[in-house]
Amino acid sequence: MKIAQLITHMHELGGAQMHIYDLSKRLTADGHEVVLLASGECVLTKELRAGGVNIQKLKWMGVSMKPYQDFRAFFEIRKKLKTINPDLIAIHSSKAGILGRLAAKSLNIPVIFTAHSWAFAGEPSKIKKALFLTLEKLVGKITNGVITVSTFDYIQALRHNVIAADKIKRIHNGIPDDERCFHKRSENNSLVRLLMVARFAEPKDHRLLFQALSQLRSVNWQLTLVGGGPLFAYYQQLASEFGIQGKVIFAGEDRNVIGHMSQADIFVLVSKSEGLPLSIIEAMREGIPIIASDVGGVNELLQHGRQGFLVKKGDGDFLKKALLSLISSEELRKKYGASARTRFINEFSFEKMYDQTEMFYQTVSQGNETREQKEVQL
């Protein structure tokens, strides 16, 4: 198949970007022709281009809603898709999801939208929620298939009548195991290393984490924060205001997440909303115990009291208790970490995700061919 992958941007190392990276590499290796359309570039696009993926940069695609620019972006996408003439368009992220599906419909090309999380879910304003929900319902009528990466988002789609039930499939995220780092973390070291990999932007809740850790200043911990984003400088200042600046490392955006994982004793992800975070799956792969906010599909990854702790959204008191519990007990960290590794192998391997995704791509593409043949016969 010739597959066009479309996403709003590739200028940062986000979960959706990593998903496309892994998927595109494997699709290409299996003989499919992959063309990636997106605004921006990063190390991922450079690596994909070197691996044989055709990268086409979009000039007019932006994250914010700007009618004139979005109008230009629609015609830019349509022009490129008409030239590429793919068998299937696979779209990721909300903005690209709207414009790309409209372009696909105008060219009668089958399209699948992967909802890494719904724009109308989480914590948008009432106006934004109503707008995104209305748009999703409209484009849902012209969508051949939808993949949700979590059961949570699958249920949200059905509850809000975003798309017909027979067109939607839940496929949990998965990541390659061959990238695992087998370096051992420090043994018999009293310093406990915490790690959070997340953008400094909504819906991540670094503030709640800082607040909880500020009450544990006397405990021997160190927090590494990997990620960039618009609130990076703000949180550097906030760490100082909470009096924990000497115990927090701001690593910035870093492709070598595995290297950070290899040094971590505890993985933390504090958020107000999520889809199915790849960062948690990466921590599970490395056998690291996890503390995460119980939002979106997180509880489909993490079993409370088995691989770590689920924390109710905004519950700073329990977050503090969970942190102290794992920081204080090496035995508990090893127990939860081993369970996380086992759960990754059984439930969240890349092979399982890839096989289901490729099969769904084939089904939707062939379904469109069958419909065209029937129309010709009529």
Secondary structure, DSSP 8 states (H G I E B T S, - for coil): -EEEEEEEE-SS--HHHHHHHHHHHHHHHTT-EEEEEEES--HHHHHHHHTT-EEEE-SS--SS--HHHHHHHHHHHHHHHHHH--SEEEEESHHHHHHHHHHHHHHT--EEEEESS-TTSSS--HHHHHHHHHHHHHHHTT-SEEEESSHHHHHHHHHTT-S-GGGEEE----B-STT-------SS-S-EEEEEE--SSTTB-HHHHHHHHHTTTTS-EEEEEE---TTHHHHHHHHHHTT-GGGEEEEES-S-HHHHHHH-SEEEE-BS--SS-HHHHHHHHTT--EEEE--TTHHHH--BTTTEEEE-TT-HHHHHHHHHHHHH-HHHHHHHHHHHHHHHHHH-BHHHHHHHHHHHHHHHHHHHHHHHHHHHH-
